[in-house]
Amino acid sequence: MNKIKKAAFYLPVLAAAGVVSTQAAVDESLTTAIADLETFALATLAIIVGVAVVKIGYRVFRKLGSSIG
């Protein structure tokens, strides 16, 4: 039961962090990345990190779910 509570808390936090960083990176890259290569590189890195955070959160949730049930 403790693992379920942990998963229920951490998964939305990880997903929200990934979505927010990805959304911010996309907004930033669309507006200024054409003129500034460094901004584009940072925005691309933020998108990669955001997607990775969501994937890791999903894998942790699946692993906890399979170990519980």
Long-range contacts (C-beta under 8 A, 24 or more apart in sequence): 3-64, 3-67, 3-68, 4-64, 4-68, 6-64, 7-60, 7-61, 7-64, 7-65, 10-57, 10-60, 11-57, 11-58, 11-60, 11-61, 14-53, 14-54, 14-56, 14-57, 14-60, 15-53, 15-54, 15-57, 17-50, 17-53, 18-49, 18-50, 18-51, 18-52, 18-53, 18-54, 18-57, 19-50, 19-54, 20-50, 21-46, 21-47, 21-49, 21-50, 21-53, 22-46, 22-47, 22-50, 22-51, 22-54, 25-50
